[in-house]
């Protein structure tokens, strides 16, 4: 999908360079739909600001009309700043619309695949075991399970921690030994990100009391937040290892 995004960006930058300053992300749903409807500064200026606001609101139901009106005003101002109101050739516009439609098709295919993956994951006992951890939702559980694969591949929790890259890197040189060791960050970056999100969700709103107690104990030792977050990720992957090995759900006490 990334090559298509880059191609659509290059076409858009030629046709309507000021457009990128209007929306937070040019690849958002509302932005892409507006580019399909109004690909050039001239097409934006051919309609009133209220018409633009109505179009923006129709593609973004969660936002207020005042937000849509603000974006419409900014879009109109961006069109006025462009010295070339219309493209000399129609081929860049055709290419831009083609790339945007391809992006929508890819997004639709990815959505279907996501639902299929979720349905398959729900049939696995291990999926429900991981979900028993407070703060671990559907996406996080599916990601952790898919990245780990068969737990039999790992004979020890430290092996799984190393695979996820949350094991500490020890810094020693002669008599010097670092007091704060960073994660190695080797192995699966997706698993590491899922563990970080799981820890973050577990700490929020007191979801995971066991994890919170561990976090607080490390903070009381004087360790900084980032170091403790890494320690929590390491602790979490150890818990997951034994849960999957023993086929036991998470126990808070």
Phi, psi and omega per residue, in radians:
X1 nan -0.531 -3.080
X2 -1.067 -0.727 3.080
X3 -1.051 -0.631 3.126
X4 -1.173 -0.698 3.103
X5 -1.078 -0.767 -3.139
X6 -1.117 -0.693 3.141
X7 -1.165 -0.738 3.130
X8 -1.147 -0.655 3.122
X9 -1.102 -0.772 -3.110
X10 -1.128 -0.667 3.113
X11 -1.178 -0.753 -3.122
X12 -1.141 -0.648 -3.118
X13 -1.148 -0.481 3.095
X14 -1.372 -0.755 -3.028
X15 -1.349 -0.770 -3.003
X16 -2.566 1.282 -3.028
X17 -1.072 -0.535 -3.106
X18 -1.346 -0.173 -3.084
X19 -1.082 -0.618 -3.050
X20 -1.104 -0.257 -3.123
X21 -1.529 -0.094 -3.027
X22 -1.493 -0.920 -3.081
X23 -1.770 2.662 -3.136
X24 -1.054 -0.687 3.089
X25 -2.327 2.211 3.138
X26 -1.181 -0.350 -3.114
X27 -1.668 0.141 3.071
X28 -1.193 2.787 -3.089
X29 -1.016 -0.807 -3.103
X30 -1.178 -0.659 -3.140
X31 -1.129 -0.813 -3.125
X32 -1.125 -0.689 3.115
X33 -1.156 -0.668 3.124
X34 -1.176 -0.612 3.083
X35 -1.156 -0.601 3.081
X36 -1.150 -0.712 -3.099
X37 -1.384 -0.653 -3.060
X38 -2.333 1.327 -3.042
X39 -1.335 -0.320 -3.078
X40 -2.161 2.783 3.062
X41 -1.010 -0.636 3.138
X42 -1.112 -0.698 3.131
X43 -1.186 -0.536 3.079
X44 -1.211 -0.773 -3.098
X45 -1.294 -0.245 -3.122
X46 -1.315 -0.255 3.101
X47 -2.122 2.817 -3.141
X48 -1.350 2.919 3.136
X49 -1.107 -0.651 -3.139
X50 -1.121 -0.666 3.104
X51 -1.140 -0.711 3.086
X52 -1.094 -0.732 -3.139
X53 -1.101 -0.701 3.121
X54 -1.115 -0.693 3.119
X55 -1.150 -0.781 3.130
X56 -1.066 -0.770 -3.131
X57 -1.117 -0.626 -3.121
X58 -1.176 -0.445 3.133
X59 -1.668 -0.078 -3.125
X60 -2.484 1.424 -3.036
X61 -1.215 -0.400 -3.068
X62 -1.356 -0.275 -3.118
X63 -1.658 2.763 -3.135
X64 -1.392 2.874 3.118
X65 -1.185 -0.580 3.132
X66 -1.112 -0.656 3.072
X67 -1.118 -0.775 3.124
X68 -1.096 -0.683 3.130
X69 -1.148 -0.677 3.105
X70 -1.110 -0.756 3.113
X71 -1.148 -0.678 3.129
X72 -1.104 -0.711 3.116
X73 -1.108 -0.761 3.123
X74 -1.158 -0.638 3.108
X75 -1.151 -0.716 3.113
X76 -1.121 -0.735 3.113
X77 -1.148 -0.665 3.105
X78 -1.110 -0.681 3.124
X79 -1.152 -0.661 3.128
X80 -1.176 -0.523 -3.119
X81 -1.303 -0.358 -3.093
X82 -1.368 2.161 -3.113
X83 -1.198 -0.417 -3.140
X84 -1.903 1.860 -3.061
X85 -1.289 -0.526 -3.141
X86 -2.320 2.558 3.106
X87 -1.251 2.499 -3.141
X88 -1.196 -0.558 -3.126
X89 -2.168 2.579 -3.119
X90 -1.484 -0.257 -3.089
X91 -1.038 -0.712 3.099
X92 -1.098 -0.618 3.128
X93 -1.177 -0.743 3.112
X94 -1.077 -0.763 3.138
X95 -1.119 -0.741 3.136
X96 -1.037 -0.834 -3.139
X97 -1.126 -0.635 3.121
X98 -1.118 -0.783 -3.130
X99 -1.138 -0.678 3.130
X100 -1.138 -0.748 3.117
X101 -1.128 -0.633 3.071
X102 -1.123 -0.688 3.083
X103 -1.066 -0.757 3.112
X104 -1.095 -0.705 3.124
X105 -1.125 -0.742 3.105
X106 -1.098 -0.744 3.122
X107 -1.071 -0.688 3.114
X108 -1.146 -0.757 3.113
X109 -1.101 -0.734 3.130
X110 -1.122 -0.647 3.113
X111 -1.121 -0.733 3.105
X112 -1.107 -0.773 3.124
X113 -1.085 -0.688 3.137
X114 -1.071 -0.778 3.125
X115 -1.112 -0.683 3.129
X116 -1.153 -0.717 3.106
X117 -1.118 -0.752 3.125
X118 -1.078 -0.737 -3.136
X119 -1.122 -0.706 3.132
X120 -1.204 -0.676 -3.128
X121 -1.118 -0.665 -3.105
X122 -1.145 -0.302 3.130
X123 -1.461 -0.169 -3.093
X124 -1.648 2.356 3.112
X125 -1.120 -0.657 -3.116
X126 -1.093 -0.558 3.123
X127 -1.077 -0.774 -3.133
X128 -1.254 -0.525 3.073
X129 -1.105 -0.831 -3.129
X130 -1.152 -0.614 3.119
X131 -1.193 -0.276 3.122
X132 -1.258 -0.222 3.084
X133 -1.330 2.146 3.139
X134 -1.019 2.260 -3.128
X135 1.723 -0.163 3.138
X136 -1.736 1.969 -3.137
X137 -1.688 -2.912 -3.072
X138 -1.028 -0.920 -3.055
X139 -1.141 -0.756 -3.119
X140 -1.125 -0.767 -3.132
X141 -1.078 -0.774 -3.135
X142 -1.127 -0.704 3.137
X143 -1.141 -0.812 3.139
X144 -1.049 -0.804 -3.104
X145 -1.145 -0.745 -3.111
X146 -1.200 -0.598 -3.138
X147 -1.319 -0.638 3.130
X148 -1.270 -0.723 -3.089
X149 1.272 -2.394 3.121
X150 -1.354 2.140 -3.108
X151 -1.148 -0.362 3.124
X152 -1.131 -0.260 3.101
X153 -1.168 -0.343 -3.051
X154 -2.020 2.142 -3.100
X155 -1.556 -0.198 -3.085
X156 -2.631 2.571 -3.132
X157 -1.047 -0.502 3.115
X158 -1.166 -0.529 3.078
X159 -1.156 -0.711 3.111
X160 -1.214 -0.667 3.100
X161 -1.100 -0.687 3.106
X162 -1.175 -0.670 3.116
X163 -1.098 -0.633 -3.139
X164 -1.492 -0.161 3.083
X165 1.357 0.340 -3.134
X166 -1.797 0.090 3.079
X167 -1.325 2.528 -3.085
X168 -1.283 2.477 3.033
X169 -1.615 2.060 -3.081
X170 -1.497 2.217 3.136
X171 -1.832 1.951 3.117
X172 -2.374 2.457 3.093
X173 -2.662 1.844 -3.078
X174 1.141 -2.107 3.125
X175 -1.552 -0.146 -3.111
X176 -1.435 2.380 3.047
X177 -2.443 2.085 -3.090
X178 -1.095 2.491 3.126
X179 -1.526 -0.344 3.138
X180 -2.169 1.961 -3.116
X181 -1.791 2.282 3.141
X182 -1.481 2.835 3.082
X183 -1.221 2.617 3.118
X184 -1.221 -0.535 -3.137
X185 0.996 0.595 3.030
X186 -1.697 3.107 3.079
X187 1.349 -2.536 -3.014
X188 -1.417 1.953 3.098
X189 -1.223 -0.545 3.125
X190 -1.173 -0.708 3.102
X191 -1.155 -0.714 3.131
X192 -1.096 -0.735 3.119
X193 -1.148 -0.684 3.120
X194 -1.136 -0.682 3.109
X195 -1.151 -0.712 3.117
X196 -1.088 -0.792 3.131
X197 -1.107 -0.695 3.129
X198 -1.108 -0.727 3.105
X199 -1.140 -0.769 -3.129
X200 -1.061 -0.794 3.132
X201 -1.186 -0.608 -3.139
X202 -1.197 -0.572 -3.132
X203 -1.388 -0.473 -3.125
X204 -1.306 2.483 3.075
X205 0.956 0.480 3.078
X206 0.939 0.699 -3.106
X207 -1.200 -0.811 -3.053
X208 -1.977 1.633 -3.059
X209 -1.134 -0.582 3.130
X210 -1.158 -0.737 3.126
X211 -1.229 -0.670 3.123
X212 -1.096 -0.731 3.118
X213 -1.081 -0.702 3.127
X214 -1.174 -0.750 3.123
X215 -1.047 -0.823 -3.102
X216 -1.138 -0.654 3.130
X217 -1.112 -0.662 3.127
X218 -1.254 -0.621 3.110
X219 -1.185 -0.631 3.110
X220 -1.169 -0.383 3.067
X221 -1.345 -0.091 3.121
X222 1.634 0.157 -3.123
X223 -1.417 2.461 -3.134
X224 -1.204 2.843 -3.060
X225 -0.980 -0.823 -3.080
X226 -1.097 -0.674 3.123
X227 -1.171 -0.703 -3.135
X228 -1.192 -0.629 3.093
X229 -1.073 -0.713 3.082
X230 -1.109 -0.696 3.108
X231 -1.136 -0.655 3.112
X232 -1.155 -0.691 3.095
X233 -1.104 -0.708 3.101
X234 -1.116 -0.766 3.114
X235 -1.096 -0.727 -3.115
X236 -1.108 -0.731 -3.125
X237 -1.204 -0.518 3.033
X238 -1.138 -0.771 3.100
X239 -1.050 -0.791 -3.118
X240 -1.072 -0.707 3.128
X241 -0.984 -0.896 -3.095
X242 -1.228 -0.567 3.086
X243 -1.091 -0.784 -3.113
X244 -1.262 -0.637 3.130
X245 -1.173 -0.751 -3.051
X246 -1.619 -0.123 -3.096
X247 1.007 0.807 -3.120
X248 -2.105 2.481 3.086
X249 -1.308 2.859 -3.119
X250 -1.183 2.382 3.105
X251 -2.080 2.181 -3.061
X252 -1.309 -0.548 -3.068
X253 -1.863 nan nan
